[in-house]
Amino acid sequence: GIEPRIPLISDRSDSEEQRLINTIICNTGLRLNPVEEADVVQRLMAYHYKPKEIAKKLGFDIRYVNNLVLLASAPKKLKDMVAD
């Protein structure tokens, strides 16, 4: 009954933006919920990425990214409801 654990090794040459992008496109575990995805999009926008660039990098539809931008600015109560 031993469960193997694979260590996460971070490549220090990756930028913070690339690590954020990788959390979505390289995620082999549980998929992020929309609130978590909205947080990633909001953080990428803080690095001056435009929604169109984010959509292309993440493989999302531009409308989905725009909805995530709206969700990121939504009240906490609404975010909690979406996460549940």
C-alpha positions as CSV (number, residue, x, y, z in Angstrom):
1,G,0.0,0.0,0.0
2,I,2.6,2.6,-0.8
3,E,1.6,5.4,-3.0
4,P,4.4,6.7,-5.2
5,R,4.9,10.5,-5.2
6,I,6.5,12.3,-8.0
7,P,8.3,15.5,-7.0
8,L,7.5,18.7,-8.9
9,I,10.7,20.1,-10.3
10,S,10.5,23.7,-11.4
11,D,12.7,25.1,-14.1
12,R,14.0,28.3,-12.8
13,S,14.3,29.7,-16.3
14,D,10.5,29.8,-16.7
15,S,9.0,33.2,-16.0
16,E,6.2,33.7,-13.6
17,E,3.9,34.2,-16.6
18,Q,4.9,30.9,-18.1
19,R,4.4,29.1,-14.8
20,L,0.8,30.5,-14.7
21,I,0.2,29.3,-18.2
22,N,1.5,25.9,-17.4
23,T,-0.9,25.5,-14.5
24,I,-3.6,25.3,-17.0
25,I,-2.1,23.7,-20.1
26,C,0.1,21.2,-18.4
27,N,-2.3,20.2,-15.7
28,T,-2.6,16.4,-15.6
29,G,-4.5,16.3,-12.3
30,L,-7.8,17.8,-11.3
31,R,-8.9,20.5,-13.7
32,L,-9.0,24.0,-12.2
33,N,-12.5,25.3,-11.5
34,P,-13.6,28.5,-13.3
35,V,-12.8,30.7,-10.3
36,E,-9.2,29.4,-10.3
37,E,-9.0,29.9,-14.1
38,A,-10.3,33.4,-13.6
39,D,-7.5,34.1,-11.1
40,V,-4.9,32.9,-13.6
41,V,-6.3,35.1,-16.3
42,Q,-6.4,38.1,-14.0
43,R,-2.8,37.5,-13.0
44,L,-1.7,37.2,-16.6
45,M,-3.5,40.5,-17.4
46,A,-1.5,42.1,-14.6
47,Y,1.6,41.1,-16.7
48,H,0.0,43.1,-19.6
49,Y,-1.4,40.1,-21.6
50,K,-4.5,40.9,-23.6
51,P,-7.5,38.5,-23.5
52,K,-6.9,37.5,-27.1
53,E,-3.2,36.5,-26.3
54,I,-4.4,34.6,-23.2
55,A,-7.0,32.7,-25.2
56,K,-4.4,31.7,-27.7
57,K,-1.8,30.6,-25.1
58,L,-4.3,28.7,-23.1
59,G,-6.3,27.2,-25.9
60,F,-9.5,28.8,-24.8
61,D,-12.1,30.6,-26.8
62,I,-11.9,34.4,-26.5
63,R,-15.5,34.5,-25.2
64,Y,-14.6,32.1,-22.4
65,V,-11.6,34.3,-21.5
66,N,-13.8,37.4,-21.5
67,N,-16.2,35.6,-19.2
68,L,-13.3,34.6,-16.9
69,V,-12.3,38.3,-16.8
70,L,-15.8,39.2,-15.7
71,L,-15.8,36.4,-13.1
72,A,-12.5,37.6,-11.7
73,S,-14.1,41.0,-10.9
74,A,-17.3,39.4,-9.5
75,P,-18.2,39.7,-5.8
76,K,-16.8,36.9,-3.5
77,K,-20.3,35.5,-2.8
78,L,-20.8,34.9,-6.6
79,K,-17.3,33.4,-6.9
80,D,-18.1,31.0,-4.0
81,M,-21.3,29.9,-5.7
82,V,-19.5,29.2,-9.0
83,A,-16.7,27.3,-7.2
84,D,-19.3,25.1,-5.4
